[in-house]
C-alpha cells in the first residue's frame, strides 16, 4: 500500500511541477519590451559650431536595444555635410565627424544618429559650419 501511495504522490508532484513550469514560461501576454531610445551622448555631444574641415568626436547612446547594435550616423545637406569615421559605431562610442571643406548651403548641417536595430529611432543635432 505504501508503494502505491508513493507512486501516486510522485505522479501528482510531477504534474504540479509541469504545470508550474508551463505557467512560468508563458509570461505576461501584454508585456512589451521597452522601446529603443537614441539620445546624444553627454560625454561626446556634437558641437553647436565647427570650422570647415575641422574634426570632432560625437557619439549617441542607444538604450533598450536587445541586439546592442549601435548607431549609424548620417547628415544633410547630402554631399555638403561632411563625413563620419568609423560608421556605424557602438552605443556611446565616438565617431570622428569631419566638417565639409566648404560652408554648406544654409550654413549648417544636420547630423542624425539612427539605431541600427530600429531605423525609426534617431536623434538629430544641428551644427553651424563656419569659415576659420
LUMTI-254031 format. One record per residue (C-alpha): x, y, z; residue in one letter. Coordinates in pm, 1 decimal, always signed. Each point is the difference from the previous one (the first is absolute). Layout:
// LUMTI-254031
rec x->X, y->Y, z->Z, pake->a;
...
//
This chain:
// LUMTI-254031
rec x->+0.0, y->+0.0, z->+0.0, pake->x;
rec x->+282.0, y->+243.5, z->+85.3, pake->x;
rec x->+157.1, y->-64.4, z->-340.3, pake->x;
rec x->-326.5, y->+92.3, z->-176.4, pake->x;
rec x->-38.6, y->+318.7, z->+209.5, pake->x;
rec x->+359.3, y->+101.0, z->-81.0, pake->x;
rec x->-62.6, y->-58.9, z->-370.7, pake->x;
rec x->-319.7, y->+211.6, z->+4.1, pake->x;
rec x->+174.5, y->+274.5, z->+197.4, pake->x;
rec x->+291.9, y->-0.1, z->-248.3, pake->x;
rec x->-242.1, y->+22.5, z->-293.1, pake->x;
rec x->-179.5, y->+298.2, z->+159.5, pake->x;
rec x->+332.2, y->+171.6, z->+71.3, pake->x;
rec x->+106.2, y->-42.7, z->-362.4, pake->x;
rec x->-332.1, y->+141.3, z->-123.6, pake->x;
rec x->+32.4, y->+297.7, z->+235.3, pake->x;
rec x->+357.4, y->+70.8, z->-112.5, pake->x;
rec x->-102.0, y->-19.4, z->-367.3, pake->x;
rec x->-288.9, y->+240.3, z->+60.8, pake->x;
rec x->+225.4, y->+246.6, z->+183.0, pake->x;
rec x->+260.8, y->-17.4, z->-276.7, pake->x;
rec x->-266.3, y->+61.1, z->-264.1, pake->x;
rec x->-141.2, y->+299.7, z->+184.9, pake->x;
rec x->+341.4, y->+155.7, z->+58.0, pake->x;
rec x->+96.6, y->-43.2, z->-366.1, pake->x;
rec x->-315.7, y->+173.4, z->-121.3, pake->x;
rec x->+87.4, y->+344.3, z->+127.0, pake->x;
rec x->-236.5, y->+293.5, z->-20.3, pake->x;
rec x->-156.9, y->+14.6, z->-348.6, pake->x;
rec x->-41.3, y->+377.7, z->+43.1, pake->x;
rec x->+373.1, y->+51.2, z->+68.7, pake->x;
rec x->+182.3, y->+210.5, z->-254.9, pake->x;
rec x->+372.4, y->+52.9, z->+4.1, pake->x;
rec x->+99.8, y->+359.5, z->+76.6, pake->x;
rec x->+34.9, y->+218.1, z->-309.1, pake->x;
rec x->+343.0, y->+70.0, z->-143.7, pake->x;
rec x->+109.2, y->+355.5, z->+77.2, pake->x;
rec x->+283.0, y->+191.0, z->-170.1, pake->x;
rec x->+146.6, y->+305.3, z->+175.2, pake->x;
rec x->+301.5, y->+226.6, z->-39.1, pake->x;
rec x->+292.8, y->-115.0, z->+213.5, pake->x;
rec x->+83.2, y->+238.5, z->+282.4, pake->x;
rec x->+362.8, y->-113.0, z->-24.9, pake->x;
rec x->+31.4, y->+76.1, z->-372.7, pake->x;
rec x->-273.3, y->+248.2, z->-95.4, pake->x;
rec x->+4.7, y->+160.5, z->-344.5, pake->x;
rec x->+128.9, y->+357.1, z->+3.2, pake->x;
rec x->-232.0, y->+288.4, z->-81.4, pake->x;
rec x->+256.2, y->+134.9, z->-249.9, pake->x;
rec x->+306.7, y->-132.7, z->-181.3, pake->x;
rec x->+241.6, y->+148.2, z->-253.7, pake->x;
rec x->+21.5, y->-143.1, z->-349.9, pake->x;
rec x->+203.1, y->-324.2, z->-22.7, pake->x;
rec x->+37.3, y->-15.9, z->+379.5, pake->x;
rec x->-56.1, y->-328.8, z->+184.2, pake->x;
rec x->-171.8, y->-88.8, z->+325.1, pake->x;
rec x->-114.5, y->-313.5, z->+179.1, pake->x;
rec x->-375.3, y->-48.6, z->+35.0, pake->x;
rec x->-196.4, y->-290.2, z->+142.7, pake->x;
rec x->-355.8, y->-111.2, z->+64.2, pake->x;
rec x->-135.7, y->-228.0, z->+270.5, pake->x;
rec x->-248.3, y->-273.9, z->-87.1, pake->x;
rec x->-202.0, y->-146.4, z->+286.6, pake->x;
rec x->-222.7, y->-309.2, z->+2.1, pake->x;
rec x->+162.9, y->-141.3, z->-313.9, pake->x;
rec x->-26.8, y->-380.7, z->+29.5, pake->x;
rec x->+265.8, y->-45.5, z->-272.0, pake->x;
rec x->+235.3, y->+268.8, z->+136.9, pake->x;
rec x->+68.0, y->+93.4, z->-363.2, pake->x;
rec x->+86.1, y->+369.0, z->+44.9, pake->x;
rec x->-68.6, y->+294.2, z->-230.3, pake->x;
rec x->+53.4, y->+106.6, z->-356.6, pake->x;
rec x->+84.9, y->+367.6, z->-55.5, pake->x;
rec x->-120.2, y->+202.5, z->-298.8, pake->x;
rec x->-32.9, y->+367.4, z->-84.3, pake->x;
rec x->-169.7, y->+254.1, z->-223.3, pake->x;
rec x->+29.2, y->+180.9, z->-236.7, pake->x;
rec x->+119.4, y->-303.9, z->-189.8, pake->x;
rec x->+349.1, y->+21.9, z->-152.6, pake->x;
rec x->+58.0, y->+331.4, z->+181.7, pake->x;
rec x->-9.5, y->-113.2, z->+361.1, pake->x;
rec x->+327.2, y->-177.1, z->+79.3, pake->x;
rec x->+96.8, y->-356.5, z->+92.2, pake->x;
rec x->-2.6, y->-247.1, z->+290.1, pake->x;
rec x->+268.9, y->-255.2, z->+79.5, pake->x;
rec x->-59.6, y->-272.0, z->+108.7, pake->x;
rec x->-364.1, y->-42.8, z->-78.1, pake->x;
rec x->-203.4, y->-174.0, z->+139.3, pake->x;
rec x->+126.9, y->-2.4, z->+360.3, pake->x;
rec x->-103.6, y->-156.6, z->+329.3, pake->x;
rec x->-214.7, y->+189.4, z->+246.1, pake->x;
rec x->+187.2, y->+281.0, z->+178.0, pake->x;
rec x->+313.8, y->-57.9, z->-208.2, pake->x;
rec x->+108.8, y->+314.5, z->-183.7, pake->x;
rec x->+32.8, y->+22.3, z->-373.3, pake->x;
rec x->+219.7, y->+265.4, z->-155.1, pake->x;
rec x->-207.2, y->+255.7, z->-184.4, pake->x;
rec x->+184.2, y->+212.9, z->-255.0, pake->x;
rec x->-175.6, y->+317.7, z->-107.3, pake->x;
rec x->-31.2, y->+66.8, z->-373.0, pake->x;
rec x->+281.5, y->+188.2, z->-179.0, pake->x;
rec x->-235.9, y->+288.9, z->-81.1, pake->x;
rec x->-290.0, y->+161.7, z->+181.2, pake->x;
rec x->-313.8, y->-186.3, z->-116.3, pake->x;
rec x->-306.6, y->+175.3, z->-135.6, pake->x;
rec x->-189.4, y->+129.7, z->+300.4, pake->x;
rec x->+320.0, y->+19.8, z->+206.2, pake->x;
rec x->-67.5, y->-305.9, z->+214.8, pake->x;
rec x->-26.3, y->-378.1, z->-10.9, pake->x;
rec x->-246.9, y->-228.5, z->+168.3, pake->x;
rec x->+163.5, y->-307.8, z->+151.3, pake->x;
rec x->-219.2, y->-303.5, z->+67.6, pake->x;
rec x->+82.7, y->-308.2, z->+207.9, pake->x;
rec x->-235.7, y->-287.4, z->-84.3, pake->x;
rec x->-33.1, y->-329.9, z->+186.0, pake->x;
rec x->+136.5, y->-287.3, z->-209.1, pake->x;
rec x->-261.6, y->-233.0, z->+151.7, pake->x;
rec x->-302.2, y->+229.4, z->-48.3, pake->x;
rec x->+42.6, y->+262.3, z->-272.0, pake->x;
rec x->-309.2, y->+187.6, z->+123.0, pake->x;
rec x->+193.1, y->+104.5, z->+314.4, pake->x;
rec x->+244.1, y->+288.4, z->-37.3, pake->x;
rec x->+126.9, y->+328.0, z->+139.2, pake->x;
rec x->+111.3, y->+308.2, z->-194.5, pake->x;
rec x->+221.8, y->+300.0, z->+67.5, pake->x;
rec x->+79.3, y->+309.0, z->-202.9, pake->x;
rec x->+357.7, y->+118.1, z->-39.1, pake->x;
rec x->+82.3, y->+341.5, z->-145.3, pake->x;
rec x->+292.7, y->-20.5, z->-241.6, pake->x;
rec x->+220.0, y->+310.0, z->-2.8, pake->x;
rec x->+301.4, y->+134.2, z->-188.6, pake->x;
rec x->+316.3, y->+15.1, z->+213.3, pake->x;
//
